[in-house]
Amino acid sequence: MQTNGAAGEEPAASGSLSAHNGESSEPAHSNGVISSSNNNNGLSSSSAPAEQPGVKKKKRLSQSDEDVIRLIGQHLHGLGLNQTVELLMQESGCRLEHPSATKFRNHVMEGEWDKAENDLNELKSLVHSPHAVLACRPSSGGSGSEHSPVSCPTADVIRRMKFLLLQQKYLEYLEDGKVLEALQVLRCELTPLKYNTERIHVLSGYLMCSHADDLRAKAEWEGKGTASRSKLLDKLQTYLPPSVMLPPRRLQTLLRQAVELQRDRCLYHNTKLDNNLDSVSLLIDHVCSRKQFPCFTQQVLTEHCNEVWFCKFSNDGTKLATGSKDTTVIIWQVDPDTHQLKLLKTLEGHAYGVSYLAWSPDDNYLIACGPDDCSELWLWNVQTGELRTKMSQSHEDSLTSVAWNPDGKRFVTGGQRGQFYQCDLDGNLLDSWEGVRVQCLWCLSDGKTVLASDTHQRIRGYNFEDLTDRNIVQEDHPIMSFTISRNGRLALLNVATQGVHLWDLQDRVLVRKYQGVTQGFYTIHSCFGGHNEDFIASGSEDHKVYVWHKKSELPIAELTGHTRTVNCVSWNPQIPSLMASASDDGTVRIWGPAPYVDNQEFEEECSSMDS
C-alpha cells in the first residue's frame, strides 16, 4: 500500500488544515475537506486551531497511524462531522491535506478558475513526490478525461491539470450562453497548450449546441455546479501524491478491496458480487457455508430405463435435456421458484441411443447424436416436440458430436470415422473437411472458427470460410471431451487416464490439472458453472461428482449418490445453485443447496471453516 501520510511535516503548523464546527454550505466533497477563511463551512488554512482545554497532545505517531487517522478524518468529513474532524486532527497532530491543496480545492469548487490556475504554480513542487500516481496519458477517444498512470515531467503534469480546468471553464461558459468567452478560452487558452488536440476538436463542436440540455447530453456532462466540479476534482487529484491530497473516498476503496479479496478467497461464494458496502457487514469476515452450495441431492429423476449418457441445461436455464441408451431424449421443465424438475416431453426413436445433445442459441431446437456406430443426427423442435430433420450423409458415417454456430442457422457435426460437416437446419451439407477424426466440437463466438478435438490428442481450430486450420492445444493422452468458457478464453478438457485439465486458449498454455477424479477411457463431460463460472464440475468413474473452484486444484466437494460411472455434469447457466448429473445407473440427480439451514448449524460451520 502506498505511504500516504505526512511524515516529517510539522504537525498543526501555521497553514495546516483543521476543521471548524458546523457544516459546509455546499455538499462535502469526499476528496478531503473544503476550506474557507471567511466562514465556518470547512477547514481553515490560515492558522492551526487553538489548543482546547482537556485535549492532551499525543506522542509522535507512526506513519501507518497517521495514514489511518487521515483516512478516518476524510470519511468523517464526508459525513459532515466537521467538529469531530477538528478534534481528531488537533489531538493527533496530523493534517488532512496540504494547505495549497485545500486552497486549490476551494477555488475549483467555487468556480474561480483564474485563482485555481495560479494555485497550480504552488503545487508544482509537490508533484515530485515518489508516491504520486500521475495519470498523464489520455485514453483513445472518449471525453479525454480518462488517463492511464505513467510517469511524466512536472511541467507536463501541470499542463494536463490546466487542460482539465480550462475544459470545465469552457463548458460552464457555454452553458451560461457566454459563447464569446467560451471561444476565447478555446482559442487563447486551451489550444496553445498543444495537448489532446483530438479532444479540442470535439470541444469546438459543442459551440453548435442550441441549448444547455443539448450541451450536457452531447458532452455527457452534469452541467455547472457541485456535481461536475467534484468529478473534476477527483480527476485532478490523480496527479497529486496522497501526502498532499488523499484519493477520493479512500477508506471506502480500501474496505471494498478487502471485501472483494475475502470473496475471492471464499471457496463456496456463488452469488452475484455486490460492491455496495451497505450489503455486507464489516465487523466479521466474509464466509459462505457449504450448505448454500449445490452439494445436496434435491431430486432423483428415474424416468430413463437404461444408462443416461448426457444431460444439458438450456441456455435460458428453464429446461434440462437428458439422453439415454434407452433411445429417448427427455425434456424437463425447471420450476423458477422451487427449482424442481418435471417431465415436459419425451423424444423417441434414436435407435442407437443418445450420447450427446446441443441446444440452439435460442433454445428452440435440440440436436441429438448417438454413439460411435451411429450415422444419424436428429434435429428436434423443442416447442412442438416434432422432428424437423433427420440427417444422414452415409451409412458408414459416425456422427457423435455437434456444435451450433452462434447465428443459430448452421451447425457442425462429425465423428471418429473422418466425417466433419457444416449443415443448415434442413440437414443440407454446406461445407465439409476431409480426413478429420472428430472426438468433440465447439463453435467460437466469432461465427467462423470451429474447435475440434481429434484422435491425435489435440484441439485444432478450423475456419470454414478461408479453409485454414491451426493447432491450439496439444495433450499427451486422448482428449475424451472438452467444453469452452462463456468468454471463449478457457477450455476444460477430460483427458484419458489424466483427469480434468484447464487450458488458456489465448496463451495456449495448460493452466491447471484438477485432482481427485477417476478418468479412464470412458467419455465423461465436465462443465464450467456457478456465478461468473468460478467453478468446475465433472463426473467420474468412481461414481462421484467432483466440484473444484476454478483457482484450486483440490476438489471443494465430492458428491455421492450415484452407484455407477457419472457420465456428464451440467450446471444451470441462470441458476448458480442448480446442477444436474447423469449416470450409468439410469438416474439423473439434481443438486442444490441444503433444503433447510439451521442457524446454529450455520454458525458452527462458518466457525469451523474459519479455523
Disulfide bonds with the S-S distance in Angstrom:
Cys136-Cys152 2.28
